[in-house]
Amino acid sequence: TFGTSSCGENQFPINSNPFQRNPTPFTLHKILDGTFLSIELSFSYEFLCIVNVSKFKVSKKVRAMGESIRILVVEDDEDISALLCKIVRKKSYNVQPAYSGTEALLYLEKQKWDLILLDLMLPGLDGEAVLKKITEKGPIPVIIISAKNEKETKIETLRTGADDFITKPFDVDEVAARIDSLLRRYKQTHVPQKNVLTHKDIELDTEAKTVYVNGKEVALTRREYNILKLLMSSPKKIFSKANLFESVWNEPYFGDDNTVNVHVSNLRTKLAKANPHEEYIETIWGMGYRMKF
């Protein structure tokens, strides 16, 4: 039973630290299907005590916005990183901390990012080198947040590819406002390339022959890729199995439904693995397939 109480019914044995006998409260946030739980816990020598639980709902609109925006925070100081991540989460955006330049590059290769908050004084690969790698990957908005406040440093990073520069110590509200401003500006001015087809969070690059779903690259076979490309080229059109077969296999269709069914099923599985909360292809019974809106 969860509720507000002192240690009593709401206590559970734990493997405690024998040197920590005084209770240490903290707050845990958990989201599931749009519901956040704010749980205040207290550790003692022998028991974990649940002292307060509150639940609140988050609207679908806010959740959708958070799911669509991904921000990478590159900062080696754990306290500053935690504060920046808190600012981002408060805006309902998804956030990923990286504590070194090398770690940041790994995340850059792993998926696409809508914005990057970048410190300059990083262990190993410094922020200037990371910034150059970011600009090589394409138009990704970058805000430098650094204690290096020399005029020459600001000018050089802005010329290299940074969009904004915030000097430490920073104001929390100013950082939040600049994040929103930069995201809004990029959304208004950045026009997708003509060789990229998009539907929901799918990005299909017809030139590079790559597919990203929810920011993650999805490996498709040649025929799976061609099926998805055909469907995305006319997302509202219903493609019959004969249409798909003759367009993708370049052979006459003799009614072999199983071949098309298996490839579409495999494609759906791979897309769902990248984002299990979304459906992309729908079956129009007796007619064929099309992209789902």
PEWO-V703890 format. One record per residue. N is the residue number from 0. RES is the residue in one letter. SS is DSSP state (hx for helix, st for strand, lp for the rest). Layout:
{{N/RES/SS} {N/RES/SS}}
//
This chain:
{{0/T/lp} {1/F/lp} {2/G/lp} {3/T/lp} {4/S/lp} {5/S/lp} {6/C/lp} {7/G/lp} {8/E/lp} {9/N/lp} {10/Q/st} {11/F/st} {12/P/st} {13/I/lp} {14/N/lp} {15/S/lp} {16/N/lp} {17/P/lp} {18/F/lp} {19/Q/lp} {20/R/lp} {21/N/lp} {22/P/lp} {23/T/st} {24/P/st} {25/F/st} {26/T/st} {27/L/st} {28/H/st} {29/K/st} {30/I/st} {31/L/st} {32/D/lp} {33/G/lp} {34/T/st} {35/F/st} {36/L/st} {37/S/st} {38/I/st} {39/E/st} {40/L/st} {41/S/st} {42/F/st} {43/S/lp} {44/Y/lp} {45/E/lp} {46/F/st} {47/L/st} {48/C/st} {49/I/st} {50/V/st} {51/N/st} {52/V/st} {53/S/st} {54/K/st} {55/F/st} {56/K/st} {57/V/lp} {58/S/lp} {59/K/hx} {60/K/hx} {61/V/hx} {62/R/hx} {63/A/hx} {64/M/hx} {65/G/hx} {66/E/hx} {67/S/hx} {68/I/lp} {69/R/st} {70/I/st} {71/L/st} {72/V/st} {73/V/st} {74/E/lp} {75/D/lp} {76/D/lp} {77/E/hx} {78/D/hx} {79/I/hx} {80/S/hx} {81/A/hx} {82/L/hx} {83/L/hx} {84/C/hx} {85/K/hx} {86/I/hx} {87/V/hx} {88/R/hx} {89/K/hx} {90/K/lp} {91/S/lp} {92/Y/lp} {93/N/st} {94/V/st} {95/Q/st} {96/P/st} {97/A/st} {98/Y/lp} {99/S/lp} {100/G/hx} {101/T/hx} {102/E/hx} {103/A/hx} {104/L/hx} {105/L/hx} {106/Y/hx} {107/L/hx} {108/E/hx} {109/K/hx} {110/Q/st} {111/K/lp} {112/W/lp} {113/D/lp} {114/L/st} {115/I/st} {116/L/st} {117/L/st} {118/D/lp} {119/L/lp} {120/M/lp} {121/L/lp} {122/P/lp} {123/G/lp} {124/L/lp} {125/D/lp} {126/G/hx} {127/E/hx} {128/A/hx} {129/V/hx} {130/L/hx} {131/K/hx} {132/K/hx} {133/I/hx} {134/T/hx} {135/E/hx} {136/K/hx} {137/G/lp} {138/P/lp} {139/I/lp} {140/P/st} {141/V/st} {142/I/st} {143/I/st} {144/I/st} {145/S/st} {146/A/lp} {147/K/lp} {148/N/lp} {149/E/lp} {150/K/hx} {151/E/hx} {152/T/hx} {153/K/hx} {154/I/hx} {155/E/hx} {156/T/hx} {157/L/hx} {158/R/hx} {159/T/hx} {160/G/lp} {161/A/lp} {162/D/lp} {163/D/st} {164/F/st} {165/I/st} {166/T/st} {167/K/lp} {168/P/lp} {169/F/lp} {170/D/lp} {171/V/hx} {172/D/hx} {173/E/hx} {174/V/hx} {175/A/hx} {176/A/hx} {177/R/hx} {178/I/hx} {179/D/hx} {180/S/hx} {181/L/hx} {182/L/hx} {183/R/hx} {184/R/hx} {185/Y/hx} {186/K/hx} {187/Q/hx} {188/T/hx} {189/H/lp} {190/V/lp} {191/P/lp} {192/Q/lp} {193/K/lp} {194/N/lp} {195/V/st} {196/L/st} {197/T/st} {198/H/st} {199/K/lp} {200/D/lp} {201/I/st} {202/E/st} {203/L/st} {204/D/st} {205/T/lp} {206/E/lp} {207/A/lp} {208/K/lp} {209/T/st} {210/V/st} {211/Y/st} {212/V/st} {213/N/lp} {214/G/lp} {215/K/st} {216/E/st} {217/V/lp} {218/A/lp} {219/L/lp} {220/T/lp} {221/R/hx} {222/R/hx} {223/E/hx} {224/Y/hx} {225/N/hx} {226/I/hx} {227/L/hx} {228/K/hx} {229/L/hx} {230/L/hx} {231/M/hx} {232/S/hx} {233/S/lp} {234/P/lp} {235/K/lp} {236/K/lp} {237/I/lp} {238/F/st} {239/S/lp} {240/K/hx} {241/A/hx} {242/N/hx} {243/L/hx} {244/F/hx} {245/E/hx} {246/S/hx} {247/V/hx} {248/W/lp} {249/N/lp} {250/E/lp} {251/P/lp} {252/Y/lp} {253/F/lp} {254/G/lp} {255/D/lp} {256/D/hx} {257/N/hx} {258/T/hx} {259/V/hx} {260/N/hx} {261/V/hx} {262/H/hx} {263/V/hx} {264/S/hx} {265/N/hx} {266/L/hx} {267/R/hx} {268/T/hx} {269/K/hx} {270/L/hx} {271/A/hx} {272/K/hx} {273/A/hx} {274/N/lp} {275/P/lp} {276/H/lp} {277/E/lp} {278/E/lp} {279/Y/lp} {280/I/st} {281/E/st} {282/T/st} {283/I/st} {284/W/lp} {285/G/lp} {286/M/lp} {287/G/st} {288/Y/st} {289/R/st} {290/M/st} {291/K/lp} {292/F/lp}}
//
